Amino acid sequence: MVVTRGNPARNRDPLRTLVFRLTAIAVAVLLVLSLLASWLALHSFERVLYPELRLKAAGVAEILARQINRALDYDIPLQELPGLAEALEREIKVHPDIAYAAVEAPDGQVLAAYGARPSRLAAPGGGLASEDYDILVPLVGHGQAQAQLRLSLDPAWLTRASTDLMLEVASVILVSVLVTFEILLLVVNLSMAKVKTRSLGAAGMAGAQQPVNLVFLRLPVFLFCLSEELSRPFMPAYAQQLAPTAPWLPVDLAVSLPITLFMLVWALSQPTGARFSGRVGRRSAFLVAAGLSALGLTLTALADHLVTFLLWRCVTALGYGLALITAQGVVVDHTTGKNRAGGLALFIGALLAAGVCGPVAGGIIADQVGASATLLVGAGAALAAALALVLLFGRDPRLAAEGFSAPHVGGHANRPAIARLAGDGRFAALMTLSAIPAKVAATGVLFFLIPLLLAESGAGKAEIGRVQMMYFLAFIIISPLAATLSDRWQSRRGFIIGGGLATLIGLAPLALWDQGWSAALAIGLFGFAQALISAPQLTLVTQISSRVRVAEITAIGWFRLLERLGGALGPLLAVALAAAWSYHVAVLGMGLLCGVSALLFGLLYRRAPPTAASSEMSS
């Protein structure tokens, strides 16, 4: 897993295979043991939960019976007792595990009732009769039983509780496996680095400098991205709570501003951050970024006004953008064109792993201790990322200012580059009809509409986190396959068109059906669609850069900048659609934007002439 500047043959080291196999075996053992422990826990959960629910329902029935008995002692007939049905309704709404409440006369006549008695009564494990779900309490007046109160447990609630627990356990297992993979990968590479150092010392080459092992960069990047991803499930709802402190702002706009400003500051920080990182050194820039993010997250957790909340979100975005551009700079410094893809794959892998773990962990933590405490945990993760970088790289001069070897590109040099790129019709079509619509949909749906839509339907933060996780999980699985197939078939344009149409198809379930499964299905398909277009977009950018004679890294930098600026528009567009219609219509609008843009891209984008194609392929 070591990426060097030298001959790419060096990267085909047997140690790489050994590292992968050791890590895979350890993770597989952990996964099997975790699944076994989880299955045993779920099996006992169903047996333990049912008696506890009966005890709780019995307590509710006893309280209701005392109130009704008091009326009977005053000789008030049950048929004439005012508010009886309302009292039953109130208790059912407070206790969702109770499906039915009724007051029945001795002959079985129902005097008052609320809810629907379950027609299919079966325990999660099976084997229970109908009466096992009923709680019966006699209603007594003057020492004589005059009626009975019946409460019926909801078997569907039991099933949902078991399913929710199973999904939460599965999510925790997935997070633990990914975290374990990152740690094991680091530990094995550290061990291999020590072995190599001893081997060089024994061979009399102790003074030889080892190449930078970019695997060591994964853990700091993972922890840093995790610090921000923890807040994904609740950030819009958190802003919604603070919206009344700024009554001069419409609520929907106030909710969208944190994401919009975050994306905007992140995008604008990239050019300046790259120059700052090169001037002060990669290590120092990363430490500054971690400090800014930790400060921003801490003060965000303490903010009690929307304006200060937005200010600290901007500070966090500045640190986030500086950290990511610095980490990419480390990869560029210590790779060449021949092995840069492998170095970037390590960086992107850590980012995607944090995207899977962050929403799940953040949702669970927020449900248990609150959103503010979760933001403080994120601040701790940012500081842990800085500590990890210091421990892993020490005072390596190659991460200091004097070790910066990539060329500095000033603003005057960039202007002709963006002019040449913008003057190419294919680049303009790629940006306006694929890259920007895709990023608008990603920020508008994943970070804004999904948390609000699910929260409105009663979902908890942990469930929102699990749904968001499906996007990154699908992206991790599909992205390498899409990149391989697009290379093999040389069909970048087809993948981009297909990804745009797949976005429309993927978001349709969420726009049409307001059910728990539709959100997870939609976001999973959404991640699948976005993964189809990610690698082909970058390939087309590099081909276009060769044609217009712009450096690949410069073209990719402008591509990312414009893409993220477009992403800042996502929440604003989502707000406009949701305010005019509804969240469901807003989701459908995002899908239509991507689908229609993909069709227009297919019509307007043209392949390069044959003479240029050969040069592109050779670049």
C-alpha positions, 0 to 999 in steps of 0.5 A, spaced: 500 500 500 506 504 499 505 509 494 512 512 491 514 517 486 519 512 483 518 506 478 511 503 478 514 496 479 516 498 486 508 499 488 507 491 486 511 489 492 509 483 495 508 486 502 502 490 499 499 483 497 501 481 504 498 487 508 491 486 504 491 479 506 492 480 513 487 486 514 482 482 510 482 476 514 482 480 521 476 484 518 473 477 516 474 474 523 471 480 527 465 480 522 463 473 523 464 474 531 460 480 531 454 477 527 454 471 532 454 476 538 448 480 534 444 474 533 444 472 540 442 479 542 437 480 538 434 473 539 434 474 547 431 481 545 424 479 543 423 474 549 425 480 554 421 485 550 414 482 550 414 481 558 416 488 559 411 491 554 406 487 558 408 490 565 408 497 562 401 496 558 398 493 565 401 500 569 397 504 563 391 500 564 391 501 572 392 508 571 386 509 567 382 504 571 382 508 577 380 514 574 374 511 571 372 507 578 372 514 581 366 516 576 363 509 578 363 510 585 360 517 584 354 513 580 356 516 574 354 511 568 359 509 563 355 511 558 354 518 560 361 519 562 364 525 559 371 525 556 371 517 556 373 516 549 378 522 549 381 519 555 382 512 551 385 516 545 390 520 549 393 514 552 393 511 545 397 516 542 402 517 548 404 510 548 405 507 540 406 500 543 398 500 544 394 499 538 387 499 542 383 501 548 376 499 550 371 499 555 366 493 555 360 492 558 359 485 562 355 482 555 361 484 551 358 491 548 363 496 547 361 502 551 367 506 548 373 505 544 379 508 540 384 505 535 383 498 531 384 491 535 389 487 531 386 482 527 393 478 526 396 477 533 402 473 533 408 474 537 415 476 533 417 469 535 410 466 534 406 461 539 402 466 543 395 467 543 390 473 542 389 473 549 396 474 550 396 481 547 390 483 551 391 487 558 384 486 562 382 490 568 375 490 571 372 497 572 369 497 579 364 501 583 362 501 590 366 494 590 362 491 584 365 489 577 361 493 572 365 493 566 372 491 564 378 495 560 381 492 555 388 494 552 391 491 546 399 491 545 401 492 537 404 486 534 406 491 529 410 495 534 414 489 536 416 487 529 418 494 528 422 495 534 426 488 533 427 491 525 430 497 528 434 494 533 437 489 527 438 495 523 442 499 528 446 493 530 448 492 523 450 499 522 454 499 528 457 492 525 459 496 519 462 502 522 466 497 527 468 493 521 470 500 517 474 503 523 477 496 524 480 496 517 483 503 517 486 501 524 489 494 522 491 497 515 495 503 519 498 498 524 500 493 519 503 498 514 507 501 521 510 494 522 512 493 515 515 500 515 519 498 521 521 491 518 524 495 512 528 500 516 531 495 520 533 491 513 536 498 510 540 498 517 542 491 516 544 492 509 548 499 511 543 503 508 541 507 514 541 514 511 537 512 505 530 516 506 524 512 505 519 514 500 512 517 504 507 512 505 501 515 503 497 509 507 499 513 513 495 519 511 488 515 511 487 515 518 488 523 519 483 524 513 478 519 516 478 522 523 477 529 520 472 527 515 468 523 520 468 530 525 464 533 520 460 527 517 457 526 524 453 532 524 449 530 517 443 527 520 441 533 524 444 539 522 438 542 518 433 540 524 438 543 528 438 550 524 431 549 524 431 550 532 435 556 532 430 559 526 426 563 531 432 567 533 432 570 526 425 572 525 427 576 519 429 570 515 424 565 512 424 559 516 426 554 510 431 559 508 434 559 515 434 552 515 438 551 508 443 557 509 448 553 514 449 548 508 449 553 503 454 557 506 458 551 508 459 549 501 460 556 499 466 557 503 469 550 502 469 551 495 472 558 495 477 556 500 480 551 495 485 556 491 487 560 497 488 554 501 492 550 496 497 556 496 497 557 504 498 550 504 504 550 500 507 556 503 507 554 510 508 546 509 503 541 509 503 539 516 502 546 519 496 547 514 493 541 516 494 542 524 491 549 522 485 546 519 484 541 524 484 547 529 479 551 525 474 545 525 475 544 532 474 551 534 468 552 529 464 545 531 465 547 539 462 554 538 457 551 533 455 546 539 454 552 544 451 557 539 444 560 541 443 564 535 442 563 528 447 568 526 452 566 530 451 559 528 452 560 521 458 564 523 461 558 526 459 553 520 463 558 516 469 557 520 468 550 520 468 550 513 474 554 512 478 548 516 474 543 512 476 545 505 483 547 508 484 540 510 482 536 504 486 541 499 492 540 504 491 532 504 490 532 496 497 536 496 500 531 500 498 526 495 500 530 489 507 532 492 509 524 493 506 521 487 507 522 479 502 521 473 503 514 473 501 512 480 497 518 482 491 515 481 493 510 486 495 515 491 488 519 490 484 512 491 487 512 498 485 519 500 478 518 497 477 511 500 478 514 507 473 520 505 468 515 503 469 510 509 468 517 513 461 518 509 459 511 511 461 511 519 459 518 520 452 519 519 450 512 523 455 514 529 452 521 529 445 519 529 446 514 534 450 519 539 445 525 537 439 520 539 443 518 546 446 525 548 443 530 544 446 534 537 450 539 541 454 533 545 455 530 538 458 536 535 463 536 541 465 529 539 466 532 532 471 537 535 474 531 538 475 527 532 478 533 528 483 534 534 485 527 534 486 527 526 491 533 528 494 528 533 494 522 528 498 526 523 503 528 528 504 521 531 505 518 524 509 523 520 513 526 526 517 532 523 518 529 516 521 535 512 517 533 506 511 535 509 514 542 511 514 548 507 521 546 504 519 540 502 513 542 498 515 540 491 509 541 486 509 548 482 506 554 485 500 556 480 498 564 481 492 567 479 495 570 473 496 563 470 490 560 472 486 566 468 488 563 461 487 556 464 479 557 466 478 561 459 481 556 455 477 551 459 470 555 459 471 556 451 471 549 450 464 547 448 465 540 451 467 543 458 461 547 458 456 542 457 460 537 462 459 542 467 452 545 466 449 539 464 452 534 469 457 536 474 453 542 477 446 538 477 449 532 480 452 536 486 446 540 486 442 534 487 447 531 492 447 537 497 439 538 496 437 531 497 442 528 501 444 533 506 438 538 506 431 534 504 432 527 507 434 529 514 428 534 514 423 529 510 424 523 515 424 528 521 417 530 519 415 523 518 417 521 525 424 518 524 429 519 529 436 521 528 439 514 528 434 512 522 436 518 518 443 517 519 442 509 517 439 512 510 444 517 509 449 511 510 446 508 504 448 513 499 456 512 501 455 505 501 452 504 494 458 509 492 463 505 495 461 499 492 459 501 485 464 507 483 470 502 482 466 498 478 463 504 474 470 506 473 473 499 470 467 498 466 468 505 463 475 504 462 474 498 458 468 500 454 471 507 453 464 510 454 464 516 458 458 519 455 454 513 456 455 512 463 454 520 465 447 520 461 445 513 464 447 516 471 443 522 470 437 518 468 438 513 474 438 519 479 431 521 476 429 513 477 432 513 484 429 519 487 422 517 484 420 512 490 422 517 495 417 522 491 411 518 490 411 513 497 412 516 504 414 509 507 420 507 511 423 503 506 422 508 500 428 513 503 433 508 504 431 505 497 432 512 494 438 514 497 441 507 495 439 508 488 441 515 488 448 513 491 449 508 485 447 513 480 452 518 482 457 513 482 456 511 475 458 519 473 464 520 478 470 517 475 467 518 467 467 526 469 474 526 471 476 522 465 473 527 460 476 533 464 483 530 463 481 529 456 479 536 455 485 539 458 489 535 454 485 538 448 485 545 450 493 545 453 491 546 460 495 542 466 490 536 468 491 538 475 489 545 474 483 543 470 481 538 475 482 544 480 477 548 476 472 543 475 472 541 483 471 549 484 465 550 479 462 543 482 462 545 489 460 552 487 454 549 484 453 545 490 452 551 494 445 552 490 442 545 492 439 547 499 437 554 496 433 550 490 431 545 495 428 550 499 424 554 493 421 547 491 419 545 498 416 552 500 412 552 493 410 545 494 412 540 498 419 536 500 416 530 496 416 535 490 422 538 491 426 531 491 422 529 485 424 536 482 432 534 483 431 528 480 428 531 474 433 536 474 439 531 473 435 527 468 433 532 463 440 535 464 443 528 462 439 528 456 441 535 454 448 533 455 447 527 451 445 531 445 450 537 446 456 533 448 460 531 442 466 527 441 473 530 440 475 529 433 479 523 431 486 527 431 485 530 438 482 523 440 489 520 440 492 526 443 487 525 449 488 518 450 496 519 450 495 524 455 
